[in-house]
Amino acid sequence: MRLLTLSAALLATLSATAQNVPPEATPFKMTGNIYLPKKLPATPERVSSLKAPPGFTITKYAEGLDMPRMLAQAPNGDLYVTNRVKGTITLLRDANKDGKVDMTKQVAQKPNLHGLALKGNKLYISAIRELYVADVKADGTLGELKMLYKDLPDAGQHANRTMQFGPDGKLYLSVGSTCNACDEDNKENATLIQINTDGSGRTVYAHGLRNTIGFDWHPTTGQLFGMDHGIDWLGDEDQQEELNQIKQGAHYGWPSIIADGKHYPANKPKSGESYEQFDAKTVRPLLLYKAHSAPLGLVFNRAKQFPQEYQNDAFVTMHGSWNRAEPSGYKIVRVHFDQQGKPEKFEDFVTGWLVENNKSEFGRPCGLIQANDGSLLVSDDDNGVIYRVAYTKK
């Protein structure tokens, strides 16, 4: 069992330069556990044991991909997937439309490529400090990766930039914090950035978002929602993950106000205001989810393939904890929205990657998109698999 309890002193040593550690006089204790379930192969028997609501099937769409992360699909079905460690983009194609990839081809490589967003025949790609755009050729390969920016904020703790195109046609780029909790020097860290497709008009859309990797717009209301990662080292049950409605110009509290309005003692408001004054200007999350589950992908259901009761609901991949005694996450959850477009609750959608009484796992759900046919495609960057979740009961 890989379980380790870290003392506040050790945490302070590990975090010395990246985090604001509270002084000894502060009645505040940093605490936490490190526990990673044992990794197992994604055998056919284990895949068949995955659980989803009646009528849904989970199959391997592709495998042997090392560490697949973010996904983007072209109108013709071509799927692009990044590997952040190797910095590659790979083209996957299901030529005979049988629900399984039969062609794999690397089409680009540069350091730290991660986020993907398609618009027309152009693929936008984010690294850490770079934002690229490339033409998509008729055969699915990419033209030269042309740089739009090379001065995005430094990476630090959260280097995985993600992107989506909004209903307004603009590109939205998530830039995480450099730390667990600190006062950032760069105003673009811990934000969501808005950019025109030609690279102009770069501006901060929302502040105080520690690491909002997954975000999407509600299909009918057009409102933007995102899942933000909670602060670590507050124990197994804090800080919970946040589902926010992200509004232009709003501040979501990090690092001073967390979750449902808690004051984080290590970081008083940088503005000099009291916690109460600062909190009055921030936006609270609409829902909270179990701490350390690590939400990565978020997508709304816009297709008709799933039953009507899933229309306009959202799905979130919970990558899985590494920093609590009992694992959380390692699943896909559904966020149920009411008819007015307000989120009501989380519920499990696909589970079963945690096995052997939560001591082992054979998958960590990561990137998430709704495919052209309405199914969900889900990357697992731990076992190199892309899963397809489809509704087959008619």
N, C-alpha and C positions, 0 to 999 in steps of 0.2 A: 504494500500500500504506500503510495507516494503522498503522504500527508505531513505537512510541516506547519507548525504554528510559529508566527513571527512576532517577536517582541517589538514594542514601540522603538526601543533603542536601535534594534537591527534595521527596522523600517526606515528610521531616520538616516542611518548610514547608507542604505541602498538608494535613498531618495535625495541625498544631500544637495545636489545641484538642480534637480528638475522639479522639486516640489517644495512648497512652503510648509515645513514641519513646525508644529506649534512649540513654543518655548516651554521649558520644564515647569514654569509657574502656572501655565494654563491647565485647568482641570479637564483635560481632554486626552483620551488615549487612542492611539492608532492600533488596530488589532486586525488579525485576519489569518486565514489558512490558505495553504497551497495544496491542492489535490487534483491530479489529472487522472481520470480513469484510464485503464490499460487499453491501448488501441488494438482492435481485432480486424481481420480482413472482412470485406463486405461480400461474403459468400452468398450464393443463391438462396441458401436456407435462411440466412439472416435477413436478407432483403425481403423474402416472402413473409417474414414475421412482423414486418412493419405494419402499424395499425393506422387506419384512416376511417372516416365515416363510411357507412354502407354505400356501395355503388362506386367508390373510388378505388383505383388501382395505382400502385407505385412500382415502376419498372426502371431498369437501368437504360437511360438514353445513350450514354457514352461512358466509357471507363478507360483506365490506363492513362489518365491525363495528368498524373503527378499532383499538382496543387491548383486546380481550377478555382478561380475567384469570381470576378464579375462577368456578366453575360449581356449580350445584345443580339437581337435577331433582326435580320433584313426581311423585307416583304416577301422575298422568294424562299424564305425558310433557312437561309444560311445563318449559322450561329457563330458568333465570335466570343471567345473566352480568354481572359487574361490569367497569367501566372505571375504574381508580383515578385516572387523570388528570382525567377529566371528572366523576368521582364519581357515575356513573350505574349503575342496574340496568336491564337490558333483558330483557324476556320474549321468548323464541323458541318458536315452535310449529311442529311438523311435523304439520299437520292431516290430510293424506292418508296419513301413515305410509309415505312413499316413501324415507325416509332423507335428506331434505333440508328445511331450514326454509323455510316459505312464509308465515310471519307474524312480524313484528318490531315490538315496542312498548316504548318506554321507560316504566318504571313507578315509578321513584324517582330522586331526585338530591339528594345532600348531599356536602360536601367529603370526598374521600379514601375513599369506600366501596370495600371490597376483599373481605374474607372473607365467605363465605356458609355457612349451615347450616340445613337444613330439619328441622322436627319437627312432625308433625301438620299443622295449617293455619297454622303460624307460621314465618316466615322470620327468622332471626337474621343481623344484618349488622354487621361490624366496620369502623370507620374507623381513625384513628390513636389518638386518645384516647377515642373514643366506641364504645359497643356499643348497637345498636338491636335492636328486635324489631317486626315488623309482621305483621298478619293477612293471610293469602292469601285473596282473595275468590274467589267461584265462577267468575268470568271470568278468573282468573289475575292480575289487577291486585292491588296492595298497598294496604292501609289505611295509616293514619298511622304513620310511623316513630317509635316510642316509645323514649325513651332509658332504658337500664338503667344505663349508666355514662358519665361524661364525664371521668374521671380516670385513664384508662390511662396508662402511661408515655409520655414524650415520644418522638418518632420517631427522630431522629438518622439513622444510616446505614441502618437496617432498619425501615422504617415499615409494611411490608405484613403486617398481622395476618391470620391464617387460623384457621379454626374447624372442629371436627368434633364430632359427638355420639358419646360412648363407649357401650359395651355397658351401662354403669350408668345411662344416660339423662342423664348430666351433660354439660355443654358444656365442651370443652377449647379454649383460646385460646392460640395461639402469639404471644409477644412477643419480637421480636429484640433484639439489642444496639444501642446507640446508636452503636457505633464498630466499627472493625476489630478492635482489641484494647485493652481498657482495664479499669480497675476501676470498675464501675457504682456510682452512688450510690443508684439506685432498685432495691430488691430484686426488683422484678418484671421488670426488663429481663433479656434472655437466659434466659428461662424458658418453661415451659408452665404455664398457669394453668387451674385447674378451677373451674367456676361452676355453681350450680344454675340450672335453667331460668327461675326467677323473678328471677334476678340475685343471689340471696343466696349465702352460703358461698364467696365468692371467696378462693381460696388458691393458693399456688404449689405445683404438683404436682412439678416437676423443675427443677433449676438447671443453670447452666453450659452452656446450649445457645445458641450464637452466633446462629443463625438457622434454626430448624427449621420451614420453611414446610409441607412435606409430611409427614403422619403418618397412621397408620391402625392398626387392631387386627386381628391375625391371626384369620381366621374360626373356627378350631377351638380354639386355645389361649387366645384372648382377650388375648394379650400385645400391648402397644403398641410400634410401631416408627416411627422417624422418620429423615429424612435431614437432617443438619446441615451448614451451609456452613462450609468451612474458612477460616482466616485468609488474607488477601491479603498480597502484598509479601514473600513468602518464596521467590520464584523461581517458575519455571514448574511445577515438580513438587510443590511444597508450598504450603499444607497440603492434603492430600487430603480429599475429602468423606467424611463419616462416616455409616454406617448404625448407629443405636443402638437397642437395646431400652430403651425409656424406662420407668423404674420410679419409683413414687411415693417422694418424698423423696430421690432420688438426685442426685448432682452429676456432670456430664459433663466437668468439667475446665477449660472455657474461662474465662478466657484464659490460665491458667498451664500447663495440661497439654493438649496438642493431639494429634490423630490417635492413634497407637498408643503414647502415653506420652512424647512429646517434651516437653522443658521449653521454654517460651517465655520467653526472657531478659528481655523488656521488661516482663513482669508477674509478679513474684514473688507467691506466694500472699498474698492480702490478709489472711488469718488470722494471718500471722506464722510459719506453719509452714515447714519446709523443703519443697522440691519433692517429695522422697521421702515425707515425712509426708502432704502433701496428696494426692499421687497415690494413696496407699494407700486413701484414702477415696473416690476417684472411680471411675466406671464407664467402661471402655474400649469403643470401638466394636466391633461384631462383624464388619463388613466396611468396607473403604476403597475409594474410587473416585477416578478421575483428578482431580487438582486443578483448581479453577476451572470445573468443569462446570456449577455452579449448579443443583442439584436443586430443583425447585419442587413438583410434584405427586407424591403417592404414594397408590396405592390397591391393595388386595388384590383378586384375582379371586374373586368369590363366586358367579358365575353358571355355568350349564352350557353356554353358547354356545360357549366355547372348548374345545379338546380336553382330555381328562382330565389330561394331563401338566401343564397350566397351573393346575390346581385349587390354590387357596391360595397361589399365587405372587403376587408384587407387581410392579407396574409403576411406573416413576419417569420423569417428564419432566426431561430435562437441558436447561435453558434455553440454555446455551451461554456460553462464556467471553468476556470482553472484556479479560482481563489475563494473557495468555500469548502467546508468539510464534507457536505453532502452536495453532489453536483446538481446544478440547475441548467435548464436549456436542453440542448441536443435534440431539438424538435422543431416543427413548424406549427405556429399557432394562428388561429383565425381571430380577427378583431371584428366583432359584430357592431355594425352601425345601424342606428334607427332610421326611420324614413325621412327625418329632417337632416340627416348627414352627421349626426353626433355619435361618437363612439360610446358603446355601452359596456362591453366586457371583452376579456380575452377568453378563449377556450382552445383546448388542444385540437390540432387538425391532423398532423402526422407525427406519431411517436414510435418509439421502439429502437432508436439508435443506441440508447443506454441499455445495457444488458448485465446479466450476472449480478443482480441486486445493486445496480448502479456502480459496480466496481470496474466495468469495462464499457467500451463504446466502439461502434464500427462506422460512425459517420458524424461529421460536424456540419450541419446545413449552413450554407454561406450565401452565395449569390442567388437571386431569385428574379425571374421574369415570368410574365404570362405570354406563352407562345402564340403564334398566329392562329393555331387551331383551338385556343382557349385553355389548353392544359397549362400546368405550371412546370417550369424547368428550374431545377434546384441544384446548384453545385455543392460538392463536398470536397473541401480543400485538404482534407485529412487522408482520404482514401482514393482520391483521383477519380471520383464518379460524378456524373451528372444524372440526376433522377428526373423522371417524368411522372407527374401526378395528374391523372386523367379521370374523368367521370365516364364510366362505361355502362352503367345500369340505365336502361331506357324504360 
